[in-house]
């Protein structure tokens, strides 16, 4: 018996794309490190990190994602969320507007009549926001802010004291803004505790993975996808994302939303955080800034991610949470081909080398990402993998491209990949045929019926261990499972009752509603039983090969036939009429009991198979 040779771990096509972006953009050296805050000017300009976190917590990252830096203005939407929780939406709107300014982040953009800052993303609005956080002192406010931020990141947060002192010592313009806000009663008490808390919140230390997780928490409606902790009341997430979408990238906000299409926030330390609601969050860190104060590499990477994966928020797609309809492996789920006991035992022992994923819904980036992730996890220990698209309504070009990458990874790893139920999705085969080499494409198997695809994988698995019981084998009555345990003389009694009959491939041997007058011993060839379903090619319920019996249910109830039985190959059979069998039973009651015991065993095996498959559906 051959031993399976472990193959190298499969690589995620999504991770490979992230790696490619990292390798290309680390060669980009345009932009300058911020120096107006002296401590920021000490940053290494060549640092680069990318973190993409899905709304259910899957992390894809490249570069030094644990390198810490100060969050700076990326703190603003999160502090805004705290202010909303502490005061309610109406009270916050009374103090801070939501209109974009088209001006720099440190502009003094106050409503001339009321003194209200135009939005919470500029410094004036952010200082007013911090004043609305619970607490009278700087320490009290920071305790509230750090605790809230920790729920987003899933870890304890700290302040870089050197950066805080540098910001406080050079923050004369922000100090002037704070006193103007006090003049207009936007801040109603001493502005200094709020101002110092604002300097501190901008000096909170984060890393790129923190940004990705914070963004994913917003994408997940305010619930941290890994810890399950609620970071912010869900009702306020849309308000946070709204101001990020219209104002988060300062005077480049319009260009950003046009080209990238995700609510986002940048910080002058080089971070960018972007959110695609319901799908994912992105964090990028690179200290080189453009003239607007946004990371040059970060903008380029986010733009490419958006275009590569169709992440623009105005690209309409459905949530990917239910894209996996069912998954199973061959040790629990079997095809409807009836097999000898030895083959069934082999499949139970080695069937985990066959994996099946049945998909549903629409395949876009967010749903395809789940398919890729689950496929790699399951196929890593399998040699045969089936992807069923029967219940998929749409595959867009991004998803088709990712499936292509997955297919190539599996082919290169020496795995057998079967794509099933794709007839209604021509774009999938078109993309794979266009972008794969002929050699790689020809190694894929396209089988419309998932059950037949599973049978094919079972056959290949069995053949890798032993000789497959072939339909071309010419059996004798003694091999029939219905006559198991019969002695030669007893088999001769049955032989005297049967009639030889031959069928051509494609012949219907039994039709639905036919009277049940006989059963059949299959000596050579293959037949399948089908249930006809309107609008489909029918559903195969069983396939039998030489040595097996079909039509045997007539022994139990004599009811009209409930399935169509068709010859898959040319056949040699014996038929046994039930009237002759009844006469045989009167003369040989013990042998008839033996036949019924064998029939009960066959039906019990099928029932166990059905129970195992039903159980697998709910795991």
C-alpha positions as CSV (number, residue, x, y, z in Angstrom):
1,X,0.0,0.0,0.0
2,X,1.5,3.4,-1.0
3,X,2.2,6.1,1.5
4,X,1.1,9.6,1.0
5,X,4.0,12.1,0.7
6,X,3.3,15.3,2.5
7,X,3.2,18.3,0.1
8,X,4.6,21.8,1.0
9,X,2.0,24.1,2.7
10,X,-0.2,25.9,0.2
11,X,0.3,29.7,-0.2
12,X,-2.6,32.1,-0.1
13,X,-3.0,34.0,-3.3
14,X,-4.2,37.0,-1.3
15,X,-1.1,36.9,0.9
16,X,1.0,36.7,-2.2
17,X,-0.6,39.8,-3.6
18,X,0.1,41.6,-0.2
19,X,3.7,40.5,-0.4
20,X,4.0,41.8,-4.0
21,X,2.6,45.2,-3.0
22,X,5.1,45.3,-0.1
23,X,8.1,44.4,-2.3
24,X,7.2,47.0,-4.9
25,X,6.3,49.9,-2.7
26,X,9.3,49.6,-0.4
27,X,11.3,50.7,-3.5
28,X,9.2,54.0,-3.6
29,X,11.2,56.8,-1.9
30,X,9.1,59.9,-2.7
31,X,7.7,62.0,0.2
32,X,9.2,63.4,3.3
33,X,8.9,62.6,7.0
34,X,7.0,65.1,9.1
35,X,9.3,67.4,11.1
36,X,7.0,70.1,12.5
37,X,6.8,67.9,15.6
38,X,10.5,67.3,16.3
39,X,10.1,63.7,17.6
40,X,8.3,62.6,14.4
41,X,11.3,63.8,12.4
42,X,13.3,61.0,13.9
43,X,11.3,58.3,12.2
44,X,13.0,55.9,9.8
45,X,11.7,56.9,6.4
46,X,12.1,53.5,4.9
47,X,9.8,51.6,7.2
48,X,6.8,50.0,5.5
49,X,4.1,47.6,6.8
50,X,0.7,46.4,5.5
51,X,-2.1,44.7,7.4
52,X,-5.4,43.6,5.9
53,X,-7.9,42.2,8.4
54,X,-11.3,40.8,7.4
55,X,-14.4,41.5,9.3
56,X,-14.2,38.0,10.8
57,X,-10.6,38.5,11.9
58,X,-8.4,36.8,9.3
59,X,-5.1,38.7,9.0
60,X,-2.9,39.2,5.9
61,X,0.2,41.3,6.5
62,X,3.6,42.1,5.2
63,X,6.6,44.1,6.5
64,X,7.3,45.0,10.1
65,X,3.7,45.1,11.4
66,X,4.8,45.2,15.0
67,X,6.9,48.4,14.6
68,X,5.3,51.0,16.8
69,X,4.5,54.6,15.9
70,X,2.2,57.2,17.2
71,X,-1.4,57.1,16.0
72,X,-1.6,60.9,15.5
73,X,-4.8,62.0,13.7
74,X,-6.0,58.4,13.1
75,X,-7.2,58.7,16.7
76,X,-9.8,61.3,15.8
77,X,-12.6,59.1,14.5
78,X,-12.2,56.8,17.5
79,X,-12.3,59.6,20.0
80,X,-15.3,60.9,18.1
81,X,-17.0,57.5,18.7
82,X,-16.3,57.9,22.5
83,X,-17.8,61.4,22.5
84,X,-20.9,60.0,20.8
85,X,-21.2,57.3,23.4
86,X,-20.7,59.7,26.3
87,X,-23.0,62.5,25.0
88,X,-25.3,61.2,22.3
89,X,-25.4,62.2,18.6
90,X,-27.5,65.3,19.1
91,X,-25.3,66.9,21.7
92,X,-22.2,66.2,19.7
93,X,-23.6,67.7,16.6
94,X,-24.5,70.8,18.5
95,X,-20.8,71.3,19.2
96,X,-19.1,69.9,16.1
97,X,-20.3,69.9,12.5
98,X,-19.8,67.2,9.8
99,X,-19.0,69.3,6.7
100,X,-15.6,68.8,4.8
101,X,-13.5,71.9,4.7
102,X,-11.2,71.3,1.8
103,X,-8.4,72.8,3.9
104,X,-5.4,71.6,5.8
105,X,-5.8,69.5,9.0
106,X,-4.6,72.4,11.3
107,X,-6.8,75.1,9.7
108,X,-8.9,77.2,12.0
109,X,-12.2,76.2,10.4
110,X,-14.9,77.5,12.7
111,X,-18.4,78.5,11.8
112,X,-18.2,82.4,11.9
113,X,-21.6,82.7,13.6
114,X,-21.4,79.9,16.2
115,X,-17.7,79.1,16.5
116,X,-18.6,75.4,15.9
117,X,-15.7,73.4,14.2
118,X,-16.8,72.2,10.7
119,X,-15.9,68.6,11.4
120,X,-14.2,66.3,13.9
121,X,-11.3,65.3,11.6
122,X,-9.6,68.8,11.6
123,X,-7.7,69.7,14.8
124,X,-10.3,72.2,15.9
125,X,-13.0,69.6,15.8
126,X,-10.8,66.9,17.3
127,X,-9.9,69.2,20.3
128,X,-13.7,69.9,20.8
129,X,-14.3,66.1,20.5
130,X,-11.8,65.4,23.3
131,X,-13.5,68.0,25.5
132,X,-16.7,65.9,25.2
133,X,-15.0,62.7,26.5
134,X,-16.0,61.9,30.1
135,X,-13.7,63.2,32.7
136,X,-12.7,66.6,34.2
137,X,-9.0,66.0,34.2
138,X,-6.5,65.0,31.5
139,X,-5.9,61.8,33.4
140,X,-9.6,60.9,33.6
141,X,-10.1,61.6,29.9
142,X,-7.0,59.5,28.9
143,X,-8.1,56.6,31.0
144,X,-11.4,56.6,29.1
145,X,-9.6,56.9,25.7
146,X,-7.0,54.3,26.4
147,X,-9.5,51.8,27.7
148,X,-11.7,52.3,24.6
149,X,-8.8,52.0,22.2
150,X,-7.7,48.8,23.8
151,X,-11.0,47.2,23.0
152,X,-10.4,48.0,19.3
153,X,-6.8,46.6,19.3
154,X,-7.3,43.8,21.8
155,X,-4.3,44.9,23.8
156,X,-3.2,47.5,26.4
157,X,-2.4,50.9,24.9
158,X,0.4,53.3,26.0
159,X,1.4,56.8,25.2
160,X,4.8,57.8,23.8
161,X,5.7,60.4,26.4
162,X,8.5,61.9,24.3
163,X,6.2,62.6,21.4
164,X,3.5,63.9,23.8
165,X,5.9,66.4,25.3
166,X,7.1,67.4,21.8
167,X,3.6,68.0,20.6
168,X,2.7,69.9,23.8
169,X,5.8,72.1,23.6
170,X,5.3,73.0,20.0
171,X,1.5,73.0,19.8
172,X,1.0,76.7,19.9
173,X,-1.5,76.8,17.1
174,X,-3.6,74.1,18.7
175,X,-3.4,76.0,22.0
176,X,-4.8,79.1,20.2
177,X,-7.6,76.9,18.7
178,X,-8.5,75.6,22.1
179,X,-8.9,79.1,23.5
180,X,-11.0,80.1,20.5
181,X,-13.3,77.1,21.2
182,X,-13.5,78.3,24.8
183,X,-14.4,81.8,23.6
184,X,-17.4,80.4,21.6
185,X,-18.4,78.1,24.5
186,X,-17.8,75.1,22.4
187,X,-15.5,74.1,25.3
188,X,-17.3,75.3,28.4
189,X,-14.6,75.1,31.0
190,X,-10.8,75.3,31.2
191,X,-9.6,74.1,27.8
192,X,-6.1,72.9,29.0
193,X,-7.1,69.5,30.3
194,X,-8.8,68.7,27.1
195,X,-6.0,70.1,25.0
196,X,-3.4,68.0,26.9
197,X,-5.6,64.9,26.5
198,X,-5.7,65.7,22.8
199,X,-1.9,65.8,22.6
200,X,-1.7,62.5,24.5
201,X,-4.3,60.7,22.4
202,X,-2.3,61.6,19.2
203,X,0.8,60.2,21.0
204,X,-0.8,56.8,21.6
205,X,1.6,54.0,20.4
206,X,0.2,51.6,17.8
207,X,1.5,49.3,15.2
208,X,0.3,48.4,11.7
209,X,-1.6,45.3,12.9
210,X,-3.4,47.5,15.5
211,X,-4.6,49.8,12.6
212,X,-5.8,46.8,10.6
213,X,-7.7,45.4,13.7
214,X,-9.2,48.8,14.6
215,X,-10.4,49.1,11.0
216,X,-11.8,45.6,11.0
217,X,-13.6,46.3,14.2
218,X,-15.4,49.2,12.5
219,X,-16.0,47.0,9.4
220,X,-17.6,44.5,11.8
221,X,-20.0,47.0,13.2
222,X,-17.9,48.0,16.3
223,X,-17.3,44.4,17.5
224,X,-13.7,43.3,17.7
225,X,-13.6,40.2,15.4
226,X,-11.0,38.3,17.4
227,X,-11.9,39.1,21.0
228,X,-15.6,39.5,20.5
229,X,-15.5,42.6,22.6
230,X,-17.7,45.5,21.7
231,X,-15.5,48.5,21.1
232,X,-18.2,51.1,20.3
233,X,-22.0,51.0,20.2
234,X,-22.9,49.8,16.7
235,X,-25.3,52.7,16.1
236,X,-22.4,55.1,16.1
237,X,-20.2,53.3,13.7
238,X,-22.0,54.8,10.7
239,X,-21.4,58.3,12.1
240,X,-17.7,57.6,12.5
241,X,-17.4,56.1,9.0
242,X,-19.4,59.0,7.5
243,X,-17.0,61.7,8.8
244,X,-14.0,59.5,7.8
245,X,-15.5,59.2,4.3
246,X,-16.0,62.9,3.8
247,X,-13.2,64.4,5.9
248,X,-10.7,61.8,6.9
249,X,-8.1,62.5,4.3
250,X,-8.3,66.3,4.7
251,X,-8.0,68.3,1.5
252,X,-7.4,65.1,-0.4
253,X,-10.6,63.5,0.8
254,X,-12.4,63.9,-2.5
255,X,-9.6,62.4,-4.6
256,X,-9.3,59.6,-2.1
257,X,-13.0,58.6,-2.1
258,X,-13.1,58.8,-5.9
259,X,-10.0,56.6,-6.4
260,X,-10.0,54.3,-3.4
261,X,-13.6,54.5,-2.2
262,X,-13.3,53.6,1.5
263,X,-13.8,55.7,4.6
264,X,-10.3,56.3,5.9
265,X,-8.1,58.3,8.2
266,X,-4.4,59.3,7.9
267,X,-1.9,60.4,10.5
268,X,1.3,62.4,10.1
269,X,3.4,59.6,11.6
270,X,2.7,57.7,8.4
271,X,-0.3,55.6,9.2
272,X,-3.4,55.1,7.1
273,X,-6.5,53.3,8.3
274,X,-9.3,52.4,5.8
275,X,-12.6,50.5,6.3
276,X,-14.8,48.7,3.9
277,X,-18.0,48.1,6.0
278,X,-19.0,44.5,6.4
279,X,-15.9,43.2,4.7
280,X,-12.4,44.3,5.9
281,X,-10.1,46.9,7.4
282,X,-6.7,48.0,6.1
283,X,-3.8,49.4,8.0
284,X,-0.6,50.8,6.3
285,X,2.4,52.4,7.8
286,X,5.1,54.4,5.9
287,X,6.4,57.7,7.3
288,X,7.0,59.4,3.9
289,X,4.2,62.0,3.5
290,X,2.9,63.9,0.5
291,X,2.0,67.6,0.5
292,X,-1.4,66.9,2.2
293,X,0.3,65.1,5.1
294,X,-0.8,61.6,3.9
295,X,1.5,58.6,3.5
296,X,2.7,58.3,-0.1
297,X,3.2,54.6,-0.1
298,X,0.0,54.1,2.0
299,X,-2.2,55.9,-0.6
300,X,-0.6,53.9,-3.4
301,X,-1.1,50.6,-1.7
302,X,-4.7,51.3,-0.7
303,X,-5.5,52.4,-4.2
304,X,-4.0,49.2,-5.7
305,X,-5.8,47.0,-3.1
306,X,-9.1,48.8,-3.9
307,X,-8.7,48.3,-7.7
308,X,-7.3,44.8,-7.5
309,X,-10.1,43.5,-5.3
310,X,-13.0,45.8,-6.3
311,X,-13.1,47.3,-2.8
312,X,-14.7,50.6,-3.7
313,X,-17.7,51.1,-1.3
314,X,-20.0,52.0,-4.2
315,X,-19.3,48.7,-5.8
316,X,-22.4,46.8,-4.7
317,X,-21.9,43.3,-3.3
318,X,-23.4,41.1,-0.7
319,X,-21.8,40.0,2.6
320,X,-19.6,37.0,2.4
321,X,-20.6,35.4,5.7
322,X,-22.6,32.5,4.2
323,X,-20.6,31.7,1.1
324,X,-19.7,28.2,2.3
325,X,-22.8,26.1,1.9
326,X,-21.2,22.9,3.1
327,X,-17.8,21.3,3.5
328,X,-16.9,17.7,4.1
329,X,-14.2,15.1,3.5
330,X,-14.4,11.7,2.0
331,X,-14.1,9.9,5.3
332,X,-17.6,11.1,6.3
333,X,-19.3,12.0,3.0
334,X,-19.4,9.4,0.2
335,X,-20.5,9.5,-3.4
336,X,-23.6,7.7,-4.4
337,X,-21.6,5.0,-6.1
338,X,-22.2,1.7,-4.2
339,X,-18.9,0.0,-3.4
340,X,-17.6,-3.3,-2.1
341,X,-17.0,-3.5,1.6
342,X,-13.2,-3.4,1.1
343,X,-13.4,-0.2,-0.9
344,X,-15.7,1.4,1.7
345,X,-13.3,0.5,4.5
346,X,-10.4,2.1,2.6
347,X,-12.4,5.3,2.0
348,X,-13.3,5.5,5.7
349,X,-9.6,5.1,6.6
350,X,-8.1,7.5,3.9
351,X,-11.1,9.5,2.9
352,X,-9.8,12.7,4.6
353,X,-7.5,13.0,1.6
354,X,-10.6,14.2,-0.3
355,X,-12.1,17.6,0.6
356,X,-15.2,19.2,-0.8
357,X,-16.4,22.8,-0.5
358,X,-19.9,23.6,-1.7
359,X,-20.3,27.4,-2.3
360,X,-23.3,29.6,-2.6
361,X,-24.3,33.2,-3.3
362,X,-22.1,35.8,-5.0
363,X,-18.3,35.5,-5.4
364,X,-16.7,38.9,-5.0
365,X,-13.5,39.7,-3.1
366,X,-14.9,39.4,0.4
367,X,-16.6,36.0,-0.4
368,X,-13.7,34.7,-2.5
369,X,-11.3,35.5,0.3
370,X,-13.3,33.2,2.6
371,X,-13.2,30.5,-0.1
372,X,-9.5,30.9,-0.6
373,X,-8.8,30.8,3.2
374,X,-11.0,27.7,3.8
375,X,-9.7,25.9,0.7
376,X,-6.0,26.4,1.7
377,X,-6.8,25.3,5.3
378,X,-8.6,22.1,4.1
379,X,-6.6,21.3,1.1
380,X,-3.3,21.5,2.9
381,X,-3.7,17.9,4.1
382,X,-5.7,16.6,1.1
383,X,-4.6,15.3,-2.3
384,X,-8.0,15.7,-3.9
385,X,-10.1,18.9,-3.7
386,X,-13.6,19.6,-5.1
387,X,-15.0,23.2,-5.4
388,X,-18.7,23.1,-6.2
389,X,-20.2,26.2,-7.7
390,X,-23.7,24.8,-8.3
391,X,-25.4,27.3,-5.9
392,X,-23.2,30.3,-6.9
393,X,-25.2,33.0,-8.7
394,X,-22.3,35.3,-9.8
395,X,-18.5,35.2,-10.0
396,X,-17.0,38.6,-10.7
397,X,-13.6,39.0,-12.4
398,X,-11.8,39.6,-9.1
399,X,-13.1,36.4,-7.6
400,X,-12.4,34.5,-10.8
401,X,-8.8,35.8,-10.7
402,X,-8.4,34.6,-7.1
403,X,-9.8,31.2,-7.9
404,X,-7.3,31.1,-10.8
405,X,-4.5,31.8,-8.3
406,X,-5.8,29.1,-6.0
407,X,-6.0,26.6,-8.8
408,X,-2.4,27.3,-9.9
409,X,-1.2,26.9,-6.3
410,X,-3.0,23.5,-6.0
411,X,-1.7,22.3,-9.4
412,X,1.8,23.3,-8.6
413,X,1.5,21.4,-5.3
414,X,0.5,18.2,-7.2
415,X,-3.1,18.2,-6.0
416,X,-6.1,17.1,-8.0
417,X,-8.6,20.0,-8.3
418,X,-12.1,19.4,-9.5
419,X,-14.3,22.4,-10.4
420,X,-18.0,21.3,-10.3
421,X,-21.2,22.9,-11.3
422,X,-19.7,25.8,-13.4
423,X,-21.8,25.5,-16.5
424,X,-23.8,28.6,-15.7
425,X,-20.6,30.6,-14.8
426,X,-18.7,30.9,-18.1
427,X,-16.5,33.7,-16.8
428,X,-14.8,31.3,-14.5
429,X,-13.6,28.9,-17.1
430,X,-12.8,31.8,-19.5
431,X,-10.5,33.6,-16.9
432,X,-8.8,30.3,-15.9
433,X,-8.2,29.3,-19.6
434,X,-6.9,32.8,-20.5
435,X,-4.6,33.3,-17.5
436,X,-3.3,29.8,-16.9
437,X,-0.8,28.0,-19.1
438,X,-2.3,25.2,-21.2
439,X,-0.4,22.7,-19.1
440,X,-1.8,24.0,-15.8
441,X,-5.3,24.4,-17.2
442,X,-5.4,20.9,-18.6
443,X,-4.6,19.5,-15.1
444,X,-7.9,20.8,-13.8
445,X,-10.9,18.6,-13.9
446,X,-14.3,20.1,-14.8
447,X,-17.2,17.8,-13.7
448,X,-20.7,19.3,-13.6
449,X,-22.2,16.9,-11.0
450,X,-20.6,17.2,-7.6
451,X,-21.6,13.7,-6.7
452,X,-19.8,12.3,-9.8
453,X,-16.8,14.6,-9.0
454,X,-16.7,12.9,-5.6
455,X,-16.9,9.5,-7.2
456,X,-14.0,10.4,-9.5
457,X,-11.8,11.5,-6.5
458,X,-12.8,8.3,-4.6
459,X,-11.7,6.2,-7.6
460,X,-8.3,8.0,-7.8
461,X,-7.8,7.6,-4.1
462,X,-8.6,3.9,-4.2
463,X,-6.4,3.3,-7.2
464,X,-3.5,5.0,-5.3
465,X,-3.8,2.2,-2.7
466,X,-5.1,-0.9,-4.4
467,X,-6.9,-2.1,-7.6
468,X,-10.3,-0.5,-8.2
469,X,-13.2,-2.8,-8.6
470,X,-14.0,-2.1,-12.2
471,X,-17.4,-2.3,-14.0
472,X,-15.7,-4.3,-16.7
473,X,-15.2,-7.2,-14.2
474,X,-17.4,-10.2,-15.1
475,X,-18.9,-11.4,-11.8
476,X,-20.8,-14.6,-11.0
477,X,-23.8,-15.0,-8.8
478,X,-21.7,-16.2,-5.9
479,X,-20.2,-12.7,-5.7
480,X,-23.5,-11.0,-5.4
481,X,-23.9,-9.2,-2.0
482,X,-27.5,-10.4,-1.9
483,X,-26.4,-14.0,-1.9
484,X,-23.5,-13.5,0.5
485,X,-22.9,-16.7,2.5
486,X,-24.7,-19.0,0.1
487,X,-23.1,-22.4,-0.6
488,X,-22.5,-23.5,-4.2
489,X,-25.6,-25.8,-4.3
490,X,-27.8,-23.0,-3.0
491,X,-26.4,-20.6,-5.6
492,X,-27.3,-23.2,-8.2
493,X,-30.9,-23.1,-7.0
494,X,-31.0,-19.3,-7.7
495,X,-29.2,-19.8,-11.1
496,X,-32.1,-22.1,-12.1
497,X,-34.5,-19.2,-11.6
498,X,-32.8,-16.3,-13.2
499,X,-32.9,-15.1,-16.9
500,X,-29.9,-13.6,-18.7
501,X,-30.5,-10.2,-20.1
502,X,-28.2,-7.7,-21.9
503,X,-28.6,-3.9,-22.3
504,X,-26.9,-1.3,-24.3
505,X,-25.4,1.9,-22.9
506,X,-28.1,4.5,-22.4
507,X,-31.0,2.0,-22.2
508,X,-33.6,2.6,-19.5
509,X,-33.9,-0.6,-17.6
510,X,-36.4,0.6,-15.0
511,X,-38.7,3.7,-15.4
512,X,-40.5,5.6,-12.7
513,X,-44.0,4.1,-11.9
514,X,-43.1,0.8,-13.6
515,X,-44.6,-2.2,-11.7
516,X,-42.1,-3.9,-9.4
517,X,-42.0,-7.4,-10.8
518,X,-38.3,-8.4,-10.8
519,X,-34.9,-7.6,-9.3
520,X,-31.5,-7.6,-11.2
521,X,-28.1,-9.2,-10.5
522,X,-25.5,-7.0,-12.3
523,X,-22.8,-9.3,-13.7
524,X,-20.9,-6.8,-15.8
525,X,-21.1,-3.1,-16.4
526,X,-22.4,-0.1,-14.5
527,X,-25.9,1.3,-13.9
528,X,-27.2,4.4,-12.2
529,X,-30.5,5.2,-10.5
530,X,-31.8,8.7,-11.0
531,X,-34.6,10.8,-9.6
532,X,-35.9,13.1,-12.3
533,X,-36.1,16.8,-11.2
534,X,-37.8,19.4,-13.4
535,X,-35.3,21.8,-15.0
536,X,-32.3,19.7,-14.2
537,X,-30.5,16.6,-15.6
538,X,-31.8,14.7,-12.6
539,X,-30.3,13.7,-9.3
540,X,-28.2,10.5,-9.2
541,X,-29.1,8.5,-6.1
542,X,-27.0,5.4,-6.6
543,X,-24.5,3.7,-9.0
544,X,-24.0,0.0,-9.1
545,X,-21.2,-2.1,-10.6
546,X,-20.7,-5.8,-11.3
547,X,-21.5,-8.1,-8.3
548,X,-24.2,-5.8,-7.0
549,X,-28.0,-6.0,-7.1
550,X,-30.5,-3.3,-8.1
551,X,-34.3,-3.1,-8.1
552,X,-34.2,-5.0,-4.8
553,X,-36.5,-2.6,-3.0
554,X,-39.3,-4.5,-4.7
555,X,-38.7,-7.4,-2.3
556,X,-40.0,-5.2,0.5
557,X,-43.1,-3.4,-0.6
558,X,-43.8,-4.4,-4.3
559,X,-44.7,-0.7,-4.8
560,X,-44.3,1.0,-8.3
561,X,-40.7,2.0,-9.1
562,X,-39.7,5.4,-7.6
563,X,-36.5,6.0,-9.7
564,X,-35.2,5.6,-13.2
565,X,-32.4,3.1,-13.7
566,X,-30.2,3.6,-16.8
567,X,-27.3,1.7,-18.2
568,X,-24.0,3.7,-18.0
569,X,-22.2,1.0,-20.0
570,X,-23.2,-2.1,-22.0
571,X,-24.6,-4.5,-19.4
572,X,-24.8,-8.2,-18.7
573,X,-27.5,-9.0,-16.0
574,X,-29.6,-11.7,-14.6
575,X,-33.2,-10.9,-13.8
576,X,-35.2,-12.7,-11.1
577,X,-39.0,-12.4,-11.2
578,X,-40.6,-11.9,-7.8
579,X,-43.2,-14.5,-8.5
580,X,-40.5,-17.1,-9.0
581,X,-38.8,-15.9,-5.9
582,X,-42.1,-16.2,-3.9
583,X,-42.3,-19.8,-5.1
584,X,-38.7,-20.4,-4.1
585,X,-39.4,-19.0,-0.7
586,X,-42.2,-21.4,0.0
587,X,-39.9,-24.4,-0.7
588,X,-36.8,-22.8,0.9
589,X,-37.9,-20.6,3.7
590,X,-34.5,-20.6,5.5
591,X,-32.7,-19.5,2.3
592,X,-35.3,-16.7,1.8
593,X,-34.6,-15.6,5.4
594,X,-30.9,-15.5,4.5
595,X,-31.6,-13.3,1.4
596,X,-33.7,-10.9,3.5
597,X,-31.0,-10.7,6.1
598,X,-28.5,-9.8,3.4
599,X,-30.9,-7.2,2.1
600,X,-31.3,-5.7,5.5
601,X,-27.5,-5.5,5.9
602,X,-27.3,-3.7,2.5
603,X,-30.0,-1.2,3.5
604,X,-28.4,-0.7,6.9
605,X,-25.1,0.2,5.2
606,X,-26.9,2.8,3.1
607,X,-28.7,4.2,6.1
608,X,-25.5,4.6,8.0
609,X,-24.0,6.3,5.0
610,X,-26.9,8.7,4.8
611,X,-26.8,9.4,8.6
612,X,-23.1,10.2,8.4
613,X,-23.6,12.6,5.6
614,X,-26.5,14.3,7.4
615,X,-24.4,14.6,10.5
616,X,-21.6,16.1,8.5
617,X,-23.9,18.8,7.2
618,X,-24.4,20.1,10.8
619,X,-20.7,20.1,11.9
